[in-house]
């Protein structure tokens, strides 16, 4: 009985997110508490998918985050999005999951895309992560994105 109730609540939450995404989020107005809550649920689903072991799921998350960045929904003060992007950009190098002696979460293309998005978000808070990528990552394409992202973010001095 509890499982059915949880499924029903989850289905209602997803339905509410879909309704809110097609209607209220496209308007220029302040979000209600309910809309903010539903947006938080949507982000939690994205975060869980980003932290899964599935490479394709991570790519899907990056595509959704790309749409959010391109649509202007993500600003330099959006710490939740930055956290997910930083996690994905470090996964496989600074954040390793081992099975035996093999790293099972080494996805260079995921790291490259996440690093690129970090630069596009443009938060100075991401600078230490980008420097760590530049110093630690063995993939030249990921390091190149980190260097470019640092140039995009720039400094005040």
Secondary structure, 3 states (H helix, E strand, C coil): CHHHHHHHHHHHHHHHHHHHHHCHHHCCCCCCHHHHHHHHHHHHHHHHHHCCCCHHHHHHHHHHHHHHHHCCCCCCCCHHHHHHHHHHHHECCCECCEECCEECCCCHHHHHHHHHHHHHHCCHHHHHHHHHHHHHCCCHHHHHHHHHHHHHHCCCC
